[in-house]
Amino acid sequence: MDNTRVFKMSFASVYPLYIQKAEKKGRTKEEVDTLIFWLTGYNQQSLERQIDEKVSFETFFAQAPQINPNVSKITGVICGYRVEEIEDKLMQQIRYLDKLVDELARGKAMEKILRR
């Protein structure tokens, strides 16, 4: 599978879609941001900088301050693939984020989403 198209997509172009998905289900932008902070180690200022610079997913994850050590606890199916079985590290990180936003939109409690 050729993932380069996904890797080159601007994070800023997908970010509003994450928020829209969450808000449709009564969740908030702040909750989406919390998921991103937890997963990547970004804070509000560094996240906004990445969005303003319209970085690709590849750059977004490459520049992430620290991928959370508990990401291995994220399991399940997203887009027809088990996230824990995705071999390409970058694609796996992108799908982890998709999975977290999906769980948020489904009404799962933040403590459970953040694997506490």
Secondary structure, DSSP 8 states (H G I E B T S, - for coil): ---HHHHHSBHHHHHHHHHHHHHHTT--HHHHHHHHHHHH---HHHHHHHHHTT-BHHHHHHT-S---GGGGG--SEETTEEGGG--SHHHHHHHHHHHHHHHHHTT--HHHHTT-
